[in-house]
């Protein structure tokens, strides 16, 4: 009998990374994407050294390097005074000696396309579009998956990589709606020639203000700049691709440094999304079904690790599948056992970082005092648990 493929619900970055990782282990994969074509919304993604280790395992390093940007430093600035709070050099010899891989930034569609191209070149991967997964059944020796349009698919197992609003999670875990953080993010990209020349640095800059922050960095070989503005708000709209309200944006950043306001004024059209996460959980697998990426452990963006964690998930999961052969239920239990504490730590640390970025008054003064005198080596020590990453089997590199 022909081997049933492993089914993946969701054609985002996590879904494609997992399909590629499984194909590298010789497993047949069928990826089911609800959209009519494969596309990524959004703007920039930061790539820590931990994910470059995964790119090496997946065999896509050269393709990533061709479209990524490698900044000189990670900088936090005071959005009121414009002064540096902290500056961490990256991609230096000292940084490479410590973490063995670079720090990069990439346009989300570029990363997605690299993974799509690699999967399309991998014969065991079949791509199905216009297929929104709505439910599944574990039949013991295989799974059956139902799509919104009535189609049914059978596979050896099901991986729910269908994001924050995962239908697979709803059936598997049934823990209600995501947690709304009270923060809203507006994102935009600007052609490099339209970006203020005096602010066109090859750095990742975070302008930290009271209940706000603005992030800037170059993308797409330096041809565009990414801007993300975040502020506290009780507004709520589901989805990633909603037009924002410029008046609300400018009101929230009123009174900040002239450079911050200059950047905001250069953008005529913003897209917005409400930032949500969930409480960390230990169990996201049952039988032949498991979760991955935002479906398993959605996190706020303050550590810039959402996509990186999903890619780590995919590599770890594929290694566990290879190790356990046809016992996919056992493989999934081993995978979640490897991942839940690391991803849970990222989830909770990201929440804390949001408070640090948005500090005001005495809290902001304490932030400045604690960060101002850090040496690069001390900063690297603080990053080591995250950026040293995992190896191909999911083991920590600390």
C-alpha positions in Angstrom: 0.0 0.0 0.0 1.2 3.5 -0.8 2.4 5.4 2.3 -0.1 7.9 3.5 1.3 11.4 3.7 1.6 13.4 6.8 -1.0 16.2 6.5 -0.1 19.8 7.5 -2.9 22.3 8.0 -1.5 25.8 7.2 0.8 27.1 4.6 2.6 29.8 6.6 6.2 29.8 7.5 5.8 27.1 10.2 3.9 24.9 7.9 6.3 25.1 5.0 9.4 24.7 7.3 7.9 21.6 8.7 7.0 20.2 5.3 10.6 20.8 4.2 12.0 19.3 7.4 9.9 16.1 7.0 10.7 15.8 3.3 14.4 15.9 4.2 13.7 12.8 6.4 12.0 11.1 3.4 8.4 11.5 4.6 5.6 12.3 2.2 3.8 15.5 3.1 0.5 17.1 1.9 0.2 20.7 2.9 -3.3 22.2 3.0 -3.6 26.0 2.8 -6.9 27.9 3.0 -5.9 30.7 0.7 -6.1 30.3 -3.1 -2.4 30.9 -3.3 0.5 30.8 -1.0 1.3 34.3 0.3 2.5 35.9 3.5 1.1 39.2 4.8 3.2 41.3 7.1 6.5 43.1 6.9 9.8 42.2 8.6 11.0 39.3 10.6 14.1 39.3 12.8 16.2 36.1 12.6 18.3 35.2 15.6 21.3 32.9 15.4 19.1 30.1 16.7 17.1 30.0 13.4 20.2 30.3 11.2 21.2 26.9 12.7 17.8 25.6 11.5 18.3 27.1 8.0 21.5 25.1 7.8 19.7 21.8 8.7 17.0 22.7 6.1 19.5 23.4 3.4 18.3 27.0 2.7 21.1 29.1 4.1 22.4 30.3 0.7 18.9 31.3 -0.4 18.2 33.2 2.9 21.6 35.0 2.7 20.7 36.3 -0.8 17.6 38.2 0.4 18.3 39.0 4.1 20.0 42.0 5.7 22.6 41.6 8.4 22.5 44.6 10.7 25.4 46.1 12.6 23.7 46.4 16.0 20.5 46.1 18.0 19.7 49.5 19.5 17.1 50.7 22.0 16.5 54.5 22.0 14.5 56.7 24.3 11.6 57.8 22.2 11.3 61.0 24.2 14.9 62.2 24.3 16.3 60.3 21.3 19.3 59.1 23.4 20.6 55.6 23.2 19.5 53.3 26.1 21.6 50.4 25.0 23.4 49.3 21.9 24.4 45.6 21.2 26.8 44.9 18.4 25.8 41.9 16.3 27.6 40.1 13.4 30.9 41.1 14.8 33.7 38.5 15.4 32.8 38.4 19.1 29.1 37.8 18.3 30.0 35.0 15.8 32.4 33.4 18.3 29.7 33.3 20.9 26.7 32.2 18.8 28.4 30.7 15.6 25.7 32.1 13.4 24.7 35.6 12.3 21.8 37.9 13.3 19.6 38.9 10.3 16.4 40.6 9.3 14.2 39.5 6.4 11.1 40.5 4.5 8.4 38.0 5.5 7.4 37.3 1.9 11.1 36.6 1.0 11.4 34.0 3.8 8.1 32.4 2.8 9.2 32.2 -0.8 12.5 30.6 0.1 10.6 27.8 1.9 8.0 27.5 -0.8 10.7 27.1 -3.5 12.5 24.5 -1.4 9.3 22.5 -0.9 8.3 22.7 -4.5 11.7 21.1 -5.4 11.1 18.3 -2.9 9.1 15.5 -4.6 7.5 14.1 -1.3 5.7 17.5 -0.7 2.3 18.1 -2.3 0.7 21.5 -2.0 -3.1 22.1 -1.9 -4.6 25.6 -2.0 -8.1 26.8 -1.3 -8.5 24.2 1.4 -9.6 25.5 4.8 -9.3 22.7 7.4 -12.4 22.7 9.7 -12.0 19.4 11.6 -10.4 16.0 11.9 -10.9 12.5 13.1 -8.2 10.1 14.5 -9.1 6.7 13.0 -6.4 4.9 15.0 -4.0 3.9 12.2 -4.5 7.2 10.2 -6.4 10.5 10.4 -9.2 12.0 8.3 -9.3 15.7 7.7 -12.4 17.7 6.6 -12.2 20.9 4.6 -14.8 23.7 4.5 -15.7 22.9 0.9 -16.5 19.3 1.8 -13.3 17.7 0.6 -11.8 15.0 2.8 -8.1 14.0 3.1 -6.5 11.0 4.7 -3.1 10.9 6.1 -0.7 9.1 8.5 -1.0 12.1 10.9 -2.1 15.7 11.1 0.0 18.7 12.1 -2.0 21.9 12.9 0.2 24.8 11.8 -2.9 26.9 11.2 -2.0 29.9 13.4 -3.4 31.8 16.3 -7.0 31.0 15.3 -6.3 27.3 14.7 -9.2 25.1 14.0 -7.1 22.1 14.8 -6.3 23.5 18.3 -10.0 24.3 18.9 -10.8 20.6 18.5 -7.7 19.2 20.1 -7.2 21.5 23.1 -10.5 23.5 23.3 -9.2 26.3 25.5 -11.2 29.2 24.2 -10.1 32.4 22.5 -6.6 33.8 22.4 -5.6 36.3 25.1 -5.9 39.9 23.9 -2.8 41.8 25.1 -4.3 45.3 24.9 -1.5 46.3 22.4 -2.0 47.2 18.8 0.7 47.0 16.1 0.7 49.1 12.9 3.1 48.0 10.2 4.3 49.5 7.0 7.2 49.3 4.6 8.8 52.3 2.9 11.1 52.3 -0.2 14.7 53.1 0.9 14.8 56.2 -1.3 11.8 57.6 0.7 13.3 56.9 4.1 14.9 59.9 5.9 18.6 59.7 5.0 19.7 60.7 8.5 17.9 57.7 9.9 18.9 55.1 7.3 21.0 53.0 9.6 21.9 49.4 9.1 20.6 48.6 12.6 17.5 47.3 14.2 16.3 50.3 16.2 13.6 50.2 18.9 12.3 53.7 20.0 10.9 52.9 23.5 8.3 55.3 24.8 5.6 55.4 27.4 3.0 52.7 26.4 4.5 52.9 22.8 7.4 51.8 20.8 8.5 52.1 17.2 10.8 49.6 15.4 12.8 50.3 12.2 15.2 48.3 10.1 16.1 47.7 6.5 14.8 44.7 4.5 15.0 43.0 1.1 18.7 43.6 0.5 18.3 47.1 1.9 15.8 48.2 -0.8 13.0 48.9 1.7 12.6 49.8 5.4 10.3 48.1 7.8 8.4 50.2 10.4 6.3 48.8 13.2 4.5 51.1 15.6 3.0 49.5 18.8 0.8 51.2 21.4 -1.7 50.3 24.1 -5.3 50.3 23.0 -8.6 48.6 23.8 -9.4 48.3 20.1 -10.0 44.8 18.9 -10.2 43.5 15.3 -9.4 39.9 14.4 -6.8 39.3 11.7 -3.5 40.6 10.4 -4.5 42.6 7.4 -6.7 45.5 8.6 -6.2 49.1 7.6 -5.1 51.2 10.6 -6.3 54.7 11.7 -3.5 57.2 11.2 -5.2 59.7 13.6 -5.1 57.2 16.5 -1.5 56.4 15.7 -0.3 60.0 15.7 -2.3 60.7 18.9 -0.6 57.9 20.8 2.9 59.1 19.7 2.2 62.8 20.3 5.1 64.6 22.0 7.8 62.1 21.1 11.2 62.8 19.6 11.2 64.6 16.2 12.9 61.6 14.6 10.0 59.3 15.7 7.4 61.7 14.4 9.3 62.1 11.1 9.2 58.4 10.5 5.5 58.2 11.3 4.7 61.0 8.9 6.4 59.3 6.0 3.8 56.5 5.9 0.5 57.2 4.2 -1.1 53.8 4.6 -0.6 51.5 7.6 -1.8 47.9 8.3 -2.7 47.0 11.8 -3.2 43.9 13.9 -4.1 43.3 17.6 -1.4 41.5 19.5 -2.6 38.3 21.1 -1.0 35.2 22.8 -2.1 32.3 25.0 -1.0 30.9 28.3 1.8 28.3 27.8 0.5 24.7 27.9 2.3 21.4 28.2 0.1 19.1 26.1 -0.7 20.0 22.5 -0.6 16.5 21.0 -3.1 13.7 21.1 -2.7 10.4 19.1 -1.7 11.2 15.6 -2.4 14.9 15.8 -0.2 17.7 17.1 0.2 21.5 16.9 3.1 23.7 15.8 4.0 27.4 15.8 1.3 29.9 16.8 -1.2 27.1 16.9 0.7 25.5 19.8 2.4 28.5 21.5 1.3 31.9 20.2 3.5 34.7 21.6 3.7 38.4 21.5 6.3 39.8 19.1 8.6 41.5 21.7 11.3 38.8 21.5 11.0 38.7 17.7 10.9 34.9 17.9 7.5 33.7 16.6 8.7 32.6 13.2 12.0 31.3 14.6 10.2 29.1 17.2 7.9 27.7 14.5 10.9 26.8 12.3 12.6 25.2 15.3 9.4 23.3 16.0 9.5 21.9 12.4 13.1 20.7 12.6 12.6 19.1 16.0 9.3 17.4 15.0 10.8 15.9 11.8 13.8 14.5 13.8 11.4 12.9 16.3 9.3 11.4 13.5 12.5 10.0 11.9 13.5 8.6 15.3 10.2 6.8 16.0 9.3 5.6 12.5 5.6 4.6 12.2 4.9 5.4 15.9 3.8 8.9 15.1 1.8 9.3 18.4 5.0 8.6 20.3 7.0 10.9 18.0 4.5 13.7 18.7 4.8 13.2 22.5 8.5 13.4 22.3 8.4 16.5 20.1 6.1 18.4 22.5 8.3 17.2 25.5 11.3 18.8 23.8 9.5 22.1 23.0 7.0 23.1 25.6 9.4 24.6 28.2 11.5 26.5 25.7 8.5 27.9 23.8 6.8 28.7 27.1 9.8 30.6 28.3 9.7 32.7 25.1 6.0 33.3 25.5 6.3 34.6 29.1 9.6 36.5 28.4 8.0 38.3 25.5 5.2 39.6 27.8 7.8 40.9 30.2 9.7 42.6 27.4 6.5 44.4 26.4 6.4 46.0 29.8 10.1 46.9 29.6 9.7 48.6 26.1 6.6 50.6 27.2 7.9 51.7 30.6 7.2 55.3 31.8 8.3 57.4 34.8 10.4 55.7 37.5 10.1 52.3 35.7 11.7 53.8 32.6 14.5 55.4 34.6 15.2 52.1 36.2 15.3 50.5 32.7 17.8 53.0 31.5 20.0 52.5 34.6 20.0 48.7 34.3 20.7 48.6 30.5 23.0 51.6 30.0 26.2 50.1 31.4 25.9 46.6 29.9 29.0 45.4 27.9 28.4 43.4 24.7 29.6 40.3 26.6 27.0 40.8 29.3 24.3 41.3 26.7 25.3 38.1 25.0 25.2 36.3 28.3 21.6 37.4 28.7 20.8 36.2 25.1 22.5 32.8 25.4 19.5 30.8 26.5 17.7 31.8 23.3 20.2 32.4 20.6 22.5 29.4 21.3 19.4 27.5 20.1 18.9 23.8 19.5 20.6 21.3 17.3 18.9 19.3 14.6 17.5 16.8 17.2 15.9 19.6 19.3 18.6 19.4 22.1 19.6 22.7 23.7 23.0 24.1 22.8 23.7 25.7 26.2 
